[in-house]
Amino acid sequence: MFKSRMEASAKRAGSNIVLALDLTSEDPGVLLRSALEVLDETHTYLCAVKINRHLVLPLGLSDGVKKILDRARDFSLPTIMDCKINDIGNTNLAIARSYFEAGFDAVIANPFVGWEDGLQPVFQLARQLDRGVITLVYMSHKAAWEGYGQTVYDSSNRRNRPQYLIFAEKAVSWEADGAVVGATYPEKIREVYEVLGNSVPIYSPGVGAQGGDIEAALKAGSRYLIVGRSIIRASKPGEAAKRVRDEANRFIG
């Protein structure tokens, strides 16, 4: 299971840091070299790597991104595709299959599309291939409240409830491999953790550049911290990754 691979990787590295390799460049050659160099410098301090469209669109899945995935595999690092799957089932299935066939170990998906003819095909494929699905519960940016923070009518109990708590319950019932809750909202992490317990680990982006606090996120219930700009934009990414890892390890019980 993907959850088990993440736990094993975190234990092996002594780290709960997932690197968001969100580099940008107008030159694909420079972009690929930069991504590989950052990975080479930081891998010792990581438990996984997350890739977004920053790399997929300019480099392509079968060429540049494959080289990055291969390098991550050389370092025994699980890889997560932050594609935020969010369409009808048939399209979602095609998206997930492409990323899994490219070599990704897990994908991130948006629960707004629901289960039947929504994310169910993605979960089924992931189970068949022994891959993972991480669902969004509350994102890290300032406008997250406009969607994930809405108060909505919950037909299961005929009450108005926060959307993100319903999404947390779906993460449990769907047996998701993880749930994303922004480190910028530790109070939301705490509420979501009360729903998830230890059954679904919380992944928290937003540490550093977006203002998320390591101590607050971990004490609220985050298991993994997704860190990007604070590391990849540093003059010495390896040293930055070590600082973040060491800081996080102070608060992991």
NURO-675556 format. One record per residue (C-alpha): residue in three letters; y, z, x. Coordinates in steps of 0.02 Angstrom, whole numbers, padded with zeros to 5 digits, always signed. Layout:
// NURO-675556
ALAYZX
...
//
This chain:
// NURO-675556
MET+00000+00000+00000
PHE+00178-00034+00055
LYS+00226+00148+00028
SER+00090+00202+00148
ARG+00144+00074+00278
MET+00322+00139+00268
GLU+00265+00318+00289
ALA+00158+00270+00437
SER+00302+00175+00517
ALA+00424+00318+00490
LYS+00302+00441+00567
ARG+00265+00328+00715
ALA+00450+00298+00753
GLY+00511+00471+00707
SER+00641+00382+00602
ASN+00688+00353+00421
ILE+00816+00218+00462
VAL+00799+00044+00384
LEU+00909-00080+00475
ALA+01007-00198+00362
LEU+01016-00350+00476
ASP+01166-00423+00384
LEU+01241-00522+00527
THR+01354-00671+00497
SER+01406-00821+00601
GLU+01458-01000+00568
ASP+01339-01056+00706
PRO+01155-01038+00655
GLY+01101-01034+00837
VAL+01218-00891+00876
LEU+01164-00802+00717
LEU+00979-00811+00762
ARG+01008-00753+00940
SER+01116-00610+00881
ALA+00988-00554+00753
LEU+00847-00554+00881
GLU+00954-00464+01010
VAL+01003-00327+00887
LEU+00822-00307+00836
ASP+00767-00297+01017
GLU+00896-00162+01053
THR+00867-00056+00898
HIS+00683-00069+00851
THR+00635+00094+00938
TYR+00746+00191+00818
LEU+00694+00106+00655
CYS+00557+00120+00525
ALA+00591-00049+00441
VAL+00706-00199+00432
LYS+00796-00266+00278
ILE+00855-00446+00272
ASN+00978-00516+00147
ARG+01041-00693+00113
HIS+01157-00675+00262
LEU+01012-00741+00367
VAL+00903-00833+00242
LEU+01032-00960+00185
PRO+01096-01019+00355
LEU+00931-01003+00451
GLY+00800-01050+00322
LEU+00637-00960+00282
SER+00516-01069+00378
ASP+00617-01079+00539
GLY+00744-00949+00592
VAL+00696-00808+00475
LYS+00513-00829+00521
LYS+00559-00795+00703
ILE+00645-00635+00651
LEU+00497-00582+00544
ASP+00379-00619+00687
ARG+00484-00513+00805
ALA+00487-00370+00680
ARG+00298-00384+00665
ASP+00283-00375+00855
PHE+00372-00208+00841
SER+00260-00153+00694
LEU+00411-00142+00580
PRO+00389-00176+00392
THR+00511-00304+00324
ILE+00603-00300+00157
MET+00686-00449+00075
ASP+00842-00395-00019
CYS+00837-00538-00145
LYS+00875-00429-00297
ILE+00756-00531-00406
ASN+00841-00549-00575
ASP+00781-00694-00683
ILE+00643-00742-00805
GLY+00463-00709-00757
ASN+00416-00884-00702
THR+00567-00896-00587
ASN+00542-00719-00524
LEU+00363-00758-00480
ALA+00414-00912-00381
ILE+00546-00813-00287
ALA+00427-00672-00243
ARG+00289-00791-00190
SER+00406-00883-00072
TYR+00461-00725+00014
PHE+00287-00651+00025
GLU+00216-00814+00095
ALA+00356-00815+00223
GLY+00294-00647+00285
PHE+00400-00514+00199
ASP+00312-00351+00159
ALA+00419-00306+00009
VAL+00555-00373-00106
ILE+00696-00287-00199
ALA+00707-00324-00386
ASN+00830-00288-00526
PRO+00759-00193-00677
PHE+00894-00263-00793
VAL+00776-00409-00832
GLY+00642-00292-00900
TRP+00453-00296-00885
GLU+00369-00422-00999
ASP+00409-00599-00939
GLY+00529-00514-00818
LEU+00467-00414-00670
GLN+00286-00395-00723
PRO+00232-00555-00632
VAL+00316-00495-00473
PHE+00225-00329-00477
GLN+00060-00414-00514
LEU+00080-00533-00367
ALA+00132-00392-00252
ARG-00024-00293-00297
GLN-00135-00445-00269
LEU-00061-00473-00096
ASP-00042-00289-00051
ARG+00147-00304-00041
GLY+00286-00195-00110
VAL+00420-00201-00244
ILE+00575-00090-00233
THR+00685-00080-00387
LEU+00872-00055-00401
VAL+00926+00105-00489
TYR+01107+00130-00434
MET+01193+00021-00305
SER+01312+00081-00170
HIS+01472-00017-00205
LYS+01622+00046-00302
ALA+01591-00053-00461
ALA+01409+00003-00478
TRP+01458+00109-00628
GLU+01502-00046-00728
GLY+01318-00094-00741
TYR+01203+00043-00680
GLY+01318+00181-00738
GLN+01335+00124-00918
THR+01287+00239-01059
VAL+01162+00143-01165
TYR+01054+00172-01317
ASP+00876+00219-01269
SER+00766+00160-01412
SER+00618+00261-01349
ASN+00701+00426-01395
ARG+00850+00365-01500
ARG+00980+00440-01385
ASN+01123+00376-01280
ARG+01082+00397-01097
PRO+01141+00337-00925
GLN+01069+00168-00880
TYR+01019+00225-00706
LEU+00909+00366-00772
ILE+00817+00242-00882
PHE+00794+00131-00729
ALA+00726+00280-00633
GLU+00598+00309-00769
LYS+00549+00126-00762
ALA+00524+00140-00574
VAL+00397+00277-00608
SER+00309+00191-00753
TRP+00301+00025-00660
GLU+00237+00114-00504
ALA+00373+00041-00396
ASP+00360+00063-00208
GLY+00537+00124-00196
ALA+00702+00144-00288
VAL+00875+00102-00222
VAL+01012+00230-00251
GLY+01173+00216-00150
ALA+01208+00350-00020
THR+01387+00339-00082
TYR+01333+00432-00240
PRO+01234+00587-00188
GLU+01253+00661-00362
LYS+01160+00509-00431
ILE+01027+00526-00297
ARG+00998+00706-00352
GLU+00981+00658-00535
VAL+00865+00513-00496
TYR+00759+00620-00381
GLU+00730+00741-00524
VAL+00651+00594-00618
LEU+00556+00517-00474
GLY+00499+00671-00379
ASN+00392+00616-00234
SER+00307+00476-00330
VAL+00438+00343-00288
PRO+00538+00358-00125
ILE+00725+00333-00133
TYR+00806+00204-00019
SER+00993+00234+00006
PRO+01113+00101+00071
GLY+01296+00133+00104
VAL+01290+00253+00252
GLY+01435+00226+00372
ALA+01543+00076+00328
GLN+01541+00112+00141
GLY+01570+00298+00166
GLY+01397+00367+00124
ASP+01357+00533+00208
ILE+01188+00556+00292
GLU+01172+00742+00259
ALA+01225+00730+00077
ALA+01105+00586+00040
LEU+00954+00666+00122
LYS+00984+00837+00045
ALA+01001+00755-00126
GLY+00830+00673-00110
SER+00841+00510-00013
ARG+00688+00467+00091
TYR+00751+00313+00184
LEU+00928+00268+00238
ILE+00977+00084+00242
VAL+01109+00061+00376
GLY+01191-00103+00425
ARG+01369-00124+00486
SER+01378+00043+00578
ILE+01239-00021+00690
ILE+01251-00211+00695
ARG+01439-00212+00727
ALA+01431-00080+00863
SER+01464-00136+01042
LYS+01295-00058+01086
PRO+01183-00070+00932
GLY+01039+00023+01014
GLU+01146+00175+01050
ALA+01220+00169+00875
ALA+01047+00161+00797
LYS+00990+00310+00901
ARG+01141+00412+00847
VAL+01108+00374+00663
ARG+00923+00415+00681
ASP+00956+00577+00773
GLU+01086+00630+00645
ALA+00966+00595+00502
ASN+00824+00689+00587
ARG+00930+00847+00585
PHE+00915+00853+00396
ILE+00737+00795+00367
GLY+00630+00943+00318
//
